[in-house]
Amino acid sequence: MDRQNQGPTCFLRWTVQKVAHQLYAVAATNNGFDYDFVGNFGTLTEANKAGRQYVCDRSHTLIKRNTLEMEAA
């Protein structure tokens, strides 16, 4: 079995919700159930950029942790 098949499945997604005039709330998940609050942003563009960045950072963290766990095993 190769390394790609050994790791857990990740479900990375973010949501943007308009909460007021020029105010967007961003939340993100890595399992599809539990969401982390990312922040409030003034434009839709900023909100989506923050969501993408959060998911990217989170995926790199998860990949690195899984790689270290496999190397330790």
C-alpha positions as CSV (number, residue, x, y, z in Angstrom):
1,M,0.0,0.0,0.0
2,D,1.5,3.4,-0.9
3,R,1.6,6.4,1.3
4,Q,-1.2,8.2,-0.4
5,N,-3.7,5.4,0.5
6,Q,-2.5,5.3,4.2
7,G,-3.5,8.8,5.2
8,P,-6.9,9.9,6.5
9,T,-9.4,11.6,4.2
10,C,-9.7,15.3,4.6
11,F,-12.7,17.3,3.8
12,L,-11.5,20.9,3.5
13,R,-14.2,23.6,2.8
14,W,-14.9,27.1,3.8
15,T,-18.2,29.1,3.9
16,V,-18.8,32.8,3.6
17,Q,-22.0,34.3,5.0
18,K,-23.0,38.0,4.7
19,V,-23.9,39.1,8.3
20,A,-24.3,42.9,7.7
21,H,-23.7,45.6,5.1
22,Q,-20.0,45.1,4.0
23,L,-19.4,42.4,6.7
24,Y,-18.8,38.7,5.8
25,A,-18.2,35.9,8.3
26,V,-15.9,33.0,7.3
27,A,-15.9,29.5,8.8
28,A,-13.9,26.5,7.7
29,T,-13.9,22.7,8.2
30,N,-11.6,19.8,7.7
31,N,-14.1,17.1,8.4
32,G,-17.5,18.4,7.1
33,F,-19.0,18.7,10.6
34,D,-17.0,20.9,12.9
35,Y,-16.4,24.4,11.7
36,D,-13.7,26.8,12.9
37,F,-14.5,30.6,12.9
38,V,-11.9,32.2,10.6
39,G,-13.0,35.8,11.0
40,N,-15.1,38.8,9.7
41,F,-14.1,40.6,6.6
42,G,-15.2,43.7,4.8
43,T,-15.5,42.4,1.3
44,L,-16.5,39.2,-0.3
45,T,-13.1,39.0,-2.0
46,E,-11.2,39.3,1.3
47,A,-13.5,36.7,2.9
48,N,-12.9,34.1,0.1
49,K,-9.2,34.8,0.2
50,A,-9.1,34.2,3.9
51,G,-11.1,31.0,3.6
52,R,-8.8,29.7,0.9
53,Q,-5.7,30.6,2.9
54,Y,-7.1,29.0,6.0
55,V,-7.9,25.7,4.2
56,C,-4.4,25.7,2.5
57,D,-2.6,26.3,5.8
58,R,-4.8,23.6,7.5
59,S,-4.1,21.1,4.8
60,H,-0.4,21.6,5.0
61,T,-0.5,21.2,8.7
62,L,-2.5,17.9,8.5
63,I,-0.2,16.5,5.8
64,K,2.9,17.4,7.7
65,R,1.5,15.8,10.9
66,N,0.5,12.6,9.1
67,T,3.9,12.4,7.4
68,L,5.7,12.7,10.8
69,E,3.4,10.1,12.3
70,M,4.1,7.6,9.5
71,E,7.9,8.2,9.8
72,A,7.7,7.6,13.6
73,A,5.8,4.3,13.1
